[in-house]
Amino acid sequence: MSSVERGVLRIVARAAMVAERSLTRDTTLADLEMDSLDQIECALAVEETFRVELGEPQLWRFRTVGDVVDAVQRAVDASARA
């Protein structure tokens, strides 16, 4: 598991108030009962932690924890190339 994935899992677990070990890449945000405010707070925590910008349009496309992990990894990779 990458450091990005570990970090995202930690942030999502905290935002959803669930045990980190209960999350997988396939866990849906709907299953976690995260409303839009929870998702925004989670995204802000991710952006701050990884020093990336995900962009608001992208936030509404996240359906699973894996979607979040993949988006953050792409942003981290793009930032490293810049």
Buried (B, 14 or more C-beta within 10 A) or exposed (E): EEEBBEBBBBBBBEBBEBEEEEBEBEBEBEEBEBEEEBBBBBBBBBBEBBEBEBEEEBBEEBEBBBBBBBBBBBBBEEEEEE
